[in-house]
Amino acid sequence: MHLMLHNLPPSKLSAPRLSPFQLPRPQLVERMRDAGDVRLILLRAPAGFGKTTAMLQLAEHQAAAGVVVGWLNLDASDNDLGRFLAHFDAAVAGVAPRLDARSPEPDLLELIDRIAASATRFTLFLDDFEAVESSTVLDLIRQIVDNLPPGWQFVIGSRIVPGLGLGRLRAGGSCLKSGWGICAFRREKPPRFCANGGPFR
């Protein structure tokens, strides 16, 4: 497996522009913001329900609070492990050392170790996550999430519940709902909330 280096279109790593005509979602953004030190926030809803808008508004808040923000728009090409690694590597390039593109077998454990050693506060937004169906890529993402250091957070927007084995995350528990919902996965503790459904019980 080789790291698939190619010229990334700017749209791959760029957040969409937040239109002044898009409705603000202050309560939703506040719930995500108040999730505290969670490693993963999942926004799940059908198309057109404002997932990307809410993510953009949270990204603005995070950046204003001094958190480094990255954005990755996922698509079918990310089902190729080499391509996903290249895309992910570019998305976190500002806060973690780059993978060695010359290596025929990029060391995934080394990547995880480098991320785990980061002291930078960082939030990576992964939009259109439903495009990722490869079990190999999903397993890699799960391993990365399992080992995120304090101050790092992934925010996932998806039309479906992703196959990340959320119920087995060491962060504790899962919150899987039909329709619009947020699930937050804590480090060492059960999920604090499930939005649109009151406190998680």
N, C-alpha and C positions, 0 to 999 in steps of 0.2 A: 504494500500500500504506500503510495507516494503522496506527499503534500501537493495538491493540485493548484499550482500557482497560475493565475491568469489575471488579466486586467479586470478588476471588479468595476461594474458600473457604479457611479456615485450613488444611485438610488438604493444599492444593496445595503449600505451602511449609514444612510441618511434617514432621519425621521421625517415623515411627511410634514408639510407646513400646517400649522394650526390655524384654520380659517377663523376670521372674526365672526363668521356666521354660525359656527359650530356651538351648540349649547354647552355651557359649562356644567360640569358634574361635581360640584363642590363636596357633596356628601360622600360620593364614591371615592373621590381623591383623598378626602380626609380619612376615610376608613383604611385606605391603603397606606397613607402616611402614618397613621397611628398604629399600624401593625408592628412598628418597632423593629427590633433586630431579627427579622426573619430572613431566611435564605431564599425563599421562593414565594412569589405571589402569582396566582393563576387567575386570570380573567377569562371566563368561558361564557360565550353567548353566540347566538346566530349572527350572520352577517347583518350589518346595519344597526346594531344595538349600541354602537359607540365605544367599542373596546379600544380602538386606536386613539380616539379622542381622549378617553380617560388616561391612557398611557402617556400621551403627549402632555397632558396637564400635570401628571405626576412627574414626568421628566423635567418640566419647567421648574416645579417646586424643588426637586432634588438638586438641580443645577444651582438654583438660587441659594440653597443651603450649603453649597460648597462640595457637593458630591459629584464626582466625575461620572458622566453619563455616556453609555454606548448604546447603539441601536443596530439591530440586525433584522432585516426583512427576509424571512425565510421563504423558500419556494422549492419546487420539485428537485432542483439540482442539489439541494442539501441532503438528499437521501444517499448521495455518494459520500462516503466517509472522508475521502481526501479533499473533496470540495468543501464539505462542511468545516473541516479543520482549517482550511485556508480562510474561509469566511470568518470563523470564530476567532482565529489568530489575529486577523485584521481588526475585528471589533474590539478586542481587548489590548491592542498593541500599545496604547498609551499608558497602561498600568501593569503590564506583565511582559516579561521577556518573550521575544518571538521564538517560534519553533525553527529548528534548523531545516531549511527547505532542501538542503543537499542530502539529508539523511534518507535512505530508501525506506526506513521504518521509523517515522517520528515517534519519540518516546512519550507515550500518553501519560505515563506515571510522572515523568519529569515535568510535563505541562501542568499536571494537577499540583505537583509540589511547588512549582513556581507561583502558581496562582495562590496556593495556600500561604505562601510566604509574603504575599503582598500586604502592605500596611495602608494602602490607599483605599479610601471609601469610594465604592464603585457600584453603580447599578447598570445592569445590561438588560435592555428591553428586547424581547424576541417576539416579533409580530408574525401573524399568519402561521402559527406553530402547527396548525392542522396539516400543513404541507409535508411535514416530516413523518414518514411511516416506517422508515428503516429501523429494525430492531437494534442493529449495530450502532447507529447514530443515537438512538434514544437511550441505549445503555451507556454510551459515553457521556451524554448530557446528565444522566442520573448520577454517574460517578463524580462528575464535576460538581454538581449541586451538593452531593453528600459531603464534599470536601471544601466548600467555600469558606474562606476565612471570615472572621468578624468584620463587618463593614461592607461586605460584598452581598449583593442581592440580584436575583434574576426575577424579572417581571415578564410573564408569558401571557400573550393574547392568543386565544384559540377558539374555534367554533366547536371543538369537541374536547372531551377529556383526553389529554395526551397519555400515551402509553409509557409513562415514566415510573410505574410502580409506586405511585404516590403514597399508597397505604403502607409501604415498607420503608419509607424514608426515615432515617434515624432522627430527623427533626421531629417526628411524632405524628401519627395519625393522618387522616385524609378527610377532605370535605368535598364530596362529589355531589353536585346538584343538577337537576335538569333546569334549563332556562338560564337566566342571568345570575351569575354568582361569582363570588371571589373566594378563593381558598388561600389561607396563609399557613406556611409550614415553619414552625419555630425551631430553633436550635435547642435540643435537649428538653423541649416542653411541648405539650399538646397545642394544636392550633388555637389561636386566641379568638378567632371569629369566623363566621361565614356570612358574608354580606348578603343583604336582602333576605335574611332569615334570622336575624338577631344573634345573640351570643351562641357560640358553638357549645353544644351540650353532648 
